[in-house]
Amino acid sequence: MARRSPLARLRQPSHTGENRCLPCTVVNLVLVAVVAAAAGLFVPLAGLAAATLGVGAVWLRGYVVPGTPELTERYLPSRVLGWFGKAPTTSADPPEGDPTEKLVALGVLAEDEPVLDPAFERRWHEAAAGMAANPDRLRATAAELLSVDPGSVAVDRPPEGGVTLAVDDRWTGSWPSRAALAADLATEQLLADRGFAELDRLDRTDLAARVRGLVERCPVCDSPTDVTDDTIESCCGSAEVVAVACVDCGARMAEFDPSPATFAPGS
């Protein structure tokens, strides 16, 4: 497996590049400027060093001040966040078509009730558990499904929680846990010969999330999962969700918008 460069290891793809949050970047650059100016009043070189390190950190990590998403959410009004396209929101337009019918057609759901087909669930659980327990296998499967070199794939845990997948330091996706990532890879893998790969990415993402939302046993520790109401914090906002998580190890499998129009486990 190829080694990542020191800069690549420092970079945080979930907060840089096309995923960079402009409000967070602006807040951090302003704070860096204030600190650098204050230091420069006494020692010019210290001000220059502070500015260089601060800007470098924002470029590599997305922000330099811990807790920046919480700061922007708390102190920037929604109108200001809206200027950057970051006003809090809880849902996006869902893919067209009935997701339950799609999953039935794929052989994932039983036809008479919204539960996973026993044969599919058995194979799915075995595949997901194997990847959740073996990081190398997880990266290799992701690389195979994305048709990239395994050495270019990185799975990271950002400070705000969850996991992210990056290819060549380019953010590819985010999941609430490593178990959830393993779950989606298992779904993609098992349904590859059933036409799943031909669906558009938004549809595949939506259907895979619904599959892990119906899982009754955790692929990490094999304990039961439970459904609860929760609030998730993201960059510049928060949202109420219905969460599916393991009752023992706490691995979060899925998070759903609780609106009536949204497919929910057991609905």
N, C-alpha and C positions, 0 to 999 in steps of 0.2 A: 504494500500500500504506500502510495506517495506521501511524503512528509509535507505538512503545511508550513509555509514560511512564518517567521515570527509575526509579521504584520497581519497575515491571514488569521493567526490564532487570536490576535487582539481585536480584529474586526468583528462587529456584531451585525450580521446581515439583516436581522429582523428590524433594525433601526437605522439602516443606511441604504444608499442607493435609491431604488424606486420606493422603498419602504420608509424613507426618512420622513419623520414628522416635522413639518415646518414650524409649528408653534414651539415644540421642544427645542428645535435648533435655534430659533430666535431667542428664546429665554436664556439658553445656555451661552450663546455668543455675547449677549448683553452682560450677563454675569461675569464672563471671562474678561470682557472689556473693562468692567468696573474694577475687578480685582487687579488686572494688569496696570490700569491707570493709577490706582492707589499705591501699588508697589513701586511703580516708576517714579512717583513723586519723591521717594527717598533713595531708591537705588535703580537707576535707569536699566541696568542689565537684568535686574530682578523682574522689572515690568515686562521686558522683552521675553524673558524666559517663561513667565506666567502666560503671556499671550500665545507663545509658540506651543507650549504644552497643552493649553486649553483648547486652542483651535485644532490641534492634532487629535486630541481625545474626542472632540465633537465629530471630526471627520471619520475617525475609525469606529467609534462606538455609538454615535448618534446623539449622545449627551454626556456631559462630564459630571454634573451634579446628581448624586443619588436621589431617587424619588422625583425626578423631573416630571414624569407623567402625572403624578399626584399634584404637583405644584401647578402645572398648567391647567389641570381640571379644576382645581380649587380657586385659582386666582384670575384665570382668564374667562370672561363671560362668554356665553354661547355665541353671541353675535360676533365676537372677535374670532372664536374658533371657526365659525362659519366662513370667515374670510379666507381661511386656509383649507376649507373643505373638511374640517375636523369636528363639526358639531356632533354631539352625542347622538347615536342612533342605535336601535335595537334589532333591526332586521334589514334584509336585502330582498330584492325581488327574487322569488323562487323560480326554479326551472319550470318550463311548461310540462303539463301532463301530470297524471296521478302517480305519485311515487310508490304507493302500495301496489298498484297494478304493474309497474315496472319491476319491482322486486319479486312479485309472484311470477312474472314471465321469465325472470332470470333464475328461478328455482331457489330463491333465497327465503321467501316467506311461504308459509302454509296458506292455502287458498281460502280457508274458512275463518281464520283469525290472525291478528297481527303478531305472530310469533315466528321465530326462525325455524325453517325446516330442520328437523333433527339431524338428517344426514349432512346437510350443509354446515350446521352449527358444530358438529363433531369435528369435521375437517378444518373448519375455520378456527376453532379453539386450539387445535393442535398446532396449526401454522402460526397463529398469533403468539401463543405461549413460547414457541421456539424462538421467535424473533425478539420478544420482550426480554428473554433471559440471555440472549446472545447478541451484543452490540455489533459484532462483525457480521453476523448473519443478517441483521436488520439493515446495515448499510449495503451489503451485497445485494439483498433483495431490492432495495430502493434503486440501486444503480442499474440492476437488470431491467426493472420496470421503466426507468427513465432513459435507458439505452446510453448510459454514460459509464466512465471508468470508476470502479469502487473507490479509488484514491481521491476522486474529486468530491466525494460525498461526505458531508460533516453533519453530525447531529449535536446540537448545542442546547444548553439550558439557560435562557436569558434571565436576568435578575427578576423580572416580573412574574416568572413562573412558566410552566409548560415546557415544550420543546420546539425547536425549529429545525428544519432541514434545509441545507444549503448545498448547491452544486457549484464548484469553483468559486466559492465565497459569494455566490449570488443566492439570495433568499428564494426558497421554493415553496415553503408552506409552514404553517404553525399548527400545533396540536395541544390539547390540554395536558397531555402526559405522554411518556414514552409508550405506555400501553396503548394509547389511542393511535399513535403513529403505527405501531405494530399491527393494530387491528385493521387500519385502512390498507396497509400493504398486503395483509392476508386476504382482504376482500378483493383487491385488484388482482392478486395472484390467482385466486381460486376461480374468478369469473372471467379470466383473460380469454378463455376459449368459448365463452357464451355471448360474445358481442359487447362486453362491458367496455373494452378499450376503444370501441368505435363511438361511444357517447362523448359529448363535449365535456371539458374538464369540470365546469360548474355542476353538471348533472352527476358526474362520477363522485365529486366531492360531497354533494348533497346525499346521494344514495349510500355512500360508505358511512357517513355520519349516522344515518338512520339505522344501518346494520349494527354498529357498535352501541347505539342507544337501546337496542333490544336484547343485548347480551345479558344473560342471567348469571354468568360466572366470570370472574376476573381472570384474564389470561396471565396475570403475574403470580397470583397466589391461589387461584381456583376457589376463592371465597365468593359468596353471593354479592350481587350489586344491588344498589338501592337508588330510588329516585327522590330527589329533594329540591326545594326552591333555594336559589342562591343568588348572590350578586357578584358579578365579575367586574374587575377593574381593568381597563385597557388604556392605551395612550389617549389622554384628553377626554375620557368619559367612563361611564359605568352603565351596566345594563342588568336587568333582572333576567335570570335564566332558570330553566329546569335542568338540573344536573344529574347525570348518571355516574355513580362512583362506587368503588369497592368498599364494603362496610369494614373490612379489616385493614388492608394496606393503604386505603385512601386513593388508589389510582383512579383518576378521573377519566371516564371513558367518553363522555359526550356532554355537550351543553346546547340546549334548544331554547329558542324564543318561545315563551309561554303563551303567545297569542293563539286564539282558537283556530286560526287558519294553518298553524304549523303542526306538522306531524309530530306526535310525542309518543314515547314508549308506552305501550299499553292502551293507546287510544283506539 
